Amino acid sequence: MKHDCCVVCDLLPLYLEEMVSSETADYIKAHLKSCPDCAAKLERLAKPGKAENIIAQKNKDNSCAVADFKTVKKRMKRKITVWVCLSAFLALIVFLFCNDFWPPTIDYRTSEVYTKEEIGEVIALIKYQYRPETKTRLYSVTYSGDDVSESKLAYINSEKRDDVTYVGCMVFSVKYRSSPYAGGAALPYTESYLIYTMVRTKGGGWKIYSVGTG
């Protein structure tokens, strides 16, 4: 009988609203005649507003569940936004740090006059000239090519400076980039360019002939 009581009690609100089939209604009526506990419960439910209150409470519970879900969703969205902003900020810091200390880009180009080792030797001299106290960093060193270098060599020898004849000449375009913290705060990068002309005499080593902006 206990199982029957559970089934009937669950159906009583629908029974009161006449929302059950005729067979189910007959079953409930027969049970109520033999079960005073279920009959008493039906009497309590039959009081004005009782069934409506049960339905209203269920609707309220559902509304609360929906509201709780929306609140949780809003909190998760806020957390995701915070994490995205934080990740973007950290990525910017890493980019600025790496970009400020990244080794310079070296472009050897293709030369039919000098070997890569010879060009590398001259680039090492240029890098040695860099002074960090200028609050800039050496950003890139690019060999200007054989045509530019040979033309420059002919011009230098035509000048006859110190009555010396040079047998080798390399021209490099060197880019410097300011540190974003040069002024004590993160600032946009500024770039500057210098042209290094490197020469050597027969049997001599490489040296700087001139440094200029063009």
HUMO-V993312 format. One line per field, one symbol per residue. ss: DSSP state (H for helix, E for strand, C for the rest). Layout:
# HUMO-V993312
ss->???
This chain:
# HUMO-V993312
ss->CHHHHHHHHHHHHHHHCCCCCHHHHHHHHHHHHHCHHHHHHHHHHCCCCHHHHHHHHHHHHHHHHHHHHHHHHHHHHHHHHHHHHHHHHHHHHHHHHHHHHCCCEEECCCCCCCCHHHHHHHHHHHHHHCCHHHCEEEEEEEECCHHHHHHHHHHHHHHCHHHCCCCEEEEEEEEEEECCCCCCCCCCCCEEEEEEEEEECCCCCCEEEEEECC
